[in-house]
Amino acid sequence: MLTPHMRFASRFSAVLAFALMPSEPLTAQSLRVTVRASEASNFLYQLDCVSEAIAPCGRTDFSALWEAELLRSKADSNALAEWRRLRARYQRYVAIDSQGTPRGLDLGEGIRIAGFQSESVDAFLLRLDLLVLPEDRARWSRAARHFWPMFDRWWQREAASGLQRFADSTRALLERDAIRRQLGDFAAFYHAELPANDSVTMTLIVRPNLVRASLSGQQIGNYSVVEFLPGESPTRRLSVVLHELAHFIFRQAPEYDGLRSRFVAVGGKGAMAAYNLLNEGLATIFGNGMIERSMRSPESWQRYRSTPRSFYNNPSIDTIAKGLLSWMDSVVTRRGTLYDSAWVPEYVARVSALLGKDIDSPRLQLGESFVFVDDALGASRRIRDAARSTLGIASLYGSSAPMRSFSPAMIARPPGLAGIMVIAAPGVSVLARHKLIDARSAAAIGSAARAGSVLFVVQQASGAPLYLIVARDVVGAERELKRLAALPTVQPGIVR
């Protein structure tokens, strides 16, 4: 039986749903969206964020809360360190399909989804039984239960009632006919097909607002995560909510796996940069552009649109979203789709014109990308965070593993992306064995690595660049990331 301190107060959770039924028949016949607002999900999200197990998240804000309320003793610090070790231990990707489009399971994301689904610590631990070794389960339990009583006291005092109000208001917004119609338009443009009983869960996360910092949102499979501030109006976050939903819809088209080939057919580096900006750019146009516009007065909209980085805190994505908004208005109005024969060439031409010579830079090639870190360097989360911040990566697919267990499937999800691999020197021979680099390149990299860190550019079979960093330590890796970010363009081989 749960003690009063261990219960997760279900009376403060709201599971709200609506069905999106477009007024005209679409491939996406219905979309069920569930808004989840539970104490359990917030607790586990904060624990992951403060322990640096996830990014992006409001770490500075949550850390201020935990330092004031939950991290007061050596035992508290030890429990947090244990959680950090456990999350790092299970930050693994398991390849399932190696033929065709590579697919697999990300254990770290699976653990996050277990938290999104859970209404209690016990429910979370039951789900963990499917994901972790039996001998580790007790360690997870001790670390979580250590913090729960302290978190619960803060939650009941500061957060519970505000979350309930925010969830209720979000439901009301999502039930508006105008919002439903716009979601129908998005699904039609993406040419999405959704099973009749498919659903997306949106998890609302309360920020304490102790430290001023940008709010985060993220899409993990069918799960959206959206942070908000106490007292904030849901209308101010609706654009972010639907931005994240757009990421989910984007991958639901039957033609999605062949989308990249359309950009390859256009040709040129600009086409691949435009492809890597596509997912985030479209989500920004829909959520932060069209939806945000519908919630503002004309005067407020003009002020918002004219403010730098108001759509997105990345100058390239902000630029293309604002520059393509009027064009996309016309595409959606005429019921055009992403898969119309003329859409990709026109999109590439427009993006190239908006970004100019910057289109060839590694920063734009990596707008949506993967980052793989060799466990031998011992700081995979720090290196991935450094890559995200240094290169302005909008959508990052991160993984790490010992190089002895490396498989090319680990860097092929989703397929066809540019990416970064950060490894120690012994891992070079593993890449040669898997034919990601040839023997001559491996020898050149090995020779250069004896003098220090190395940056090497590989042209993948897909045509997308792979930026290989060989380093002795985290400092060397971060130095090469900064060097990569400053380059206007690169060619295959060692970057001198």
Buried (B, 14 or more C-beta within 10 A) or exposed (E): EEEEEBBBBEEBBBBBBBEBEBEEEBBBBBBBBBBBBBBBBBBBBBBBBBBBBBBBBBBEBBBBBBEEBBBEEEEBEEBBEBBBBBBBBBBBBEBEEEEEEBBBEBBBBBBBBBBBBBBBBBBBBEBBEEBBEEEBBEBBBEBBBBBBEBBBEBBEEBBBEBBBBBBBBBBEBBEEEEBBBBBBBBBBBBBBBBEEEBBBBBBBBBBBBBBEBEBBBBBBBEBBBBBBBBEBEBBEBBBBBBBBBBBBBBBBBEEBBEBBEBBBEBEBBBBBBBBBBBBBBBBBBBBBBBBBBBBBEEEEBEEBBEEEEBBBEBBBBBBBBBBBBEEBBEBBEEEBBBBBEEBBBBBBBBBBEBBEEBBBBBBBBBBBBBBBBBBBBEBBBBBBBBBBEBBBBBBBBBBBBEBEEBBBBBBBBBBBBBBBBBBBBBBBBBBBEEEBBEEEBBEBBBEBBEEEBBBBBBEBEBBBBBBBBBBBEBEBBBBBBEBBBEBEEBEEEBBE
